[in-house]
């Protein structure tokens, strides 16, 4: 942390670089998730999880909101696949474990990368904001 503060106080170009890098990381993750939502990949993801009534209900509600709704549906699928909440959904019978296991690997990987970039970018934005405050 002291290195970050030392670099932040050194020159304007370093300050700008340190301030913009977390934003670029965050925006890259958002772009990956948005690209998956905007293309046919969303339909592939929804068809891979076709037994989930809960996900069908969510997509019926959010699909009316255009790209923003598709982005939210894609984020829901990403969190369903990679966060510990998936075990709760499996236990409650909202989704089948086989569908999660058979989810297309390239899409699963892209969702994971997008999620991680968003989380890391947001964390670095908070740290940078705290360092400059």
C-alpha positions in Angstrom: 0.0 0.0 0.0 2.9 2.4 0.8 4.3 1.7 -2.7 1.0 2.7 -4.2 0.9 5.9 -2.2 4.5 6.7 -3.1 3.8 6.2 -6.8 0.6 8.2 -6.6 2.4 11.2 -5.1 5.4 11.1 -7.6 4.2 12.4 -11.0 1.0 13.2 -12.8 1.5 10.5 -15.4 1.8 7.8 -12.7 -1.3 9.2 -11.0 -3.3 9.0 -14.2 -2.0 5.5 -14.9 -2.8 4.2 -11.4 -6.2 5.9 -11.5 -7.2 4.6 -14.9 -5.9 1.0 -14.7 -8.6 -0.3 -12.4 -11.3 1.3 -14.5 -9.9 -0.3 -17.7 -9.9 -3.7 -15.9 -13.5 -3.2 -14.7 -14.7 -2.0 -18.1 -13.0 -5.0 -19.8 -15.0 -7.4 -17.6 -18.2 -5.5 -18.3 -17.5 -5.7 -22.0 -17.0 -9.4 -21.9 -20.3 -10.0 -20.0 -22.1 -7.5 -22.3 -20.8 -9.2 -25.4 -22.1 -12.5 -24.2 -25.5 -11.0 -23.5 -25.7 -9.2 -26.8 -24.9 -12.2 -29.1 -26.5 -15.6 -29.6 -24.5 -16.9 -26.7 -27.3 -15.9 -24.3 -29.7 -18.2 -26.1 -27.1 -21.0 -25.9 -26.7 -20.4 -22.2 -30.4 -20.4 -21.6 -30.9 -23.5 -23.6 -28.1 -25.3 -21.6 -30.0 -24.5 -18.4 -33.5 -25.3 -19.8 -34.9 -27.2 -16.7 -34.6 -24.1 -14.5 -38.1 -22.6 -14.0 -36.6 -19.9 -11.9 -34.2 -18.8 -14.7 -37.0 -18.9 -17.2 -39.0 -16.7 -15.0 -36.1 -14.3 -14.6 -35.4 -14.2 -18.3 -39.1 -13.6 -19.1 -39.1 -10.5 -16.8 -35.8 -9.0 -17.7 -35.9 -9.7 -21.5 -38.4 -6.8 -21.8 -35.6 -4.3 -20.9 -33.4 -4.8 -23.9 -29.7 -5.0 -23.6 -29.8 -4.0 -19.9 -32.1 -6.9 -19.2 -30.0 -9.3 -21.2 -26.9 -8.1 -19.2 -28.7 -8.8 -16.0 -29.7 -12.3 -17.1 -26.1 -13.1 -18.2 -24.9 -11.9 -14.8 -27.5 -14.1 -13.1 -26.2 -17.1 -15.1 -22.6 -16.2 -14.3 -23.3 -16.1 -10.6 -25.4 -19.2 -10.8 -22.4 -21.1 -12.3 -19.5 -19.8 -10.3 -20.6 -18.6 -6.9 -21.5 -20.8 -3.9 -25.2 -19.9 -4.4 -25.3 -22.7 -7.0 -25.3 -25.3 -4.3 -28.4 -23.7 -2.7 -30.2 -23.7 -6.1 -29.3 -27.4 -6.6 -30.5 -28.3 -3.1 -33.8 -26.4 -3.6 -34.3 -28.1 -7.0 -34.2 -24.9 -9.0 -31.5 -26.2 -11.2 -30.0 -29.6 -12.0 -26.4 -30.4 -11.2 -26.0 -32.2 -14.6 -26.9 -29.0 -16.5 -24.3 -27.0 -14.6 -21.7 -29.8 -15.3 -22.7 -30.0 -19.0 -22.7 -26.2 -19.5 -20.6 -25.3 -22.6 -17.0 -24.9 -21.3 -16.0 -21.9 -23.5 -19.0 -19.9 -22.3 -18.4 -21.0 -18.7 -14.7 -19.8 -19.0 -15.7 -16.4 -20.6 -18.3 -15.8 -17.8 -15.7 -16.6 -15.2 -13.1 -14.3 -16.7 -15.7 -11.5 -17.0 -16.8 -11.9 -13.4 -13.2 -12.0 -12.1 -12.2 -8.9 -14.1 -15.3 -7.0 -12.7 -14.5 -8.0 -9.1 -10.8 -7.3 -9.4 -11.5 -3.9 -11.1 -14.0 -2.9 -8.5 -11.7 -3.8 -5.7 -8.8 -1.9 -7.3 -11.0 1.1 -7.9 -11.9 1.2 -4.2 -8.3 0.8 -3.2 -7.2 3.6 -5.6 -10.0 5.9 -4.4 -8.9 5.2 -0.8 -5.3 5.9 -1.7 -6.1 9.2 -3.3 -8.5 10.4 -0.6 
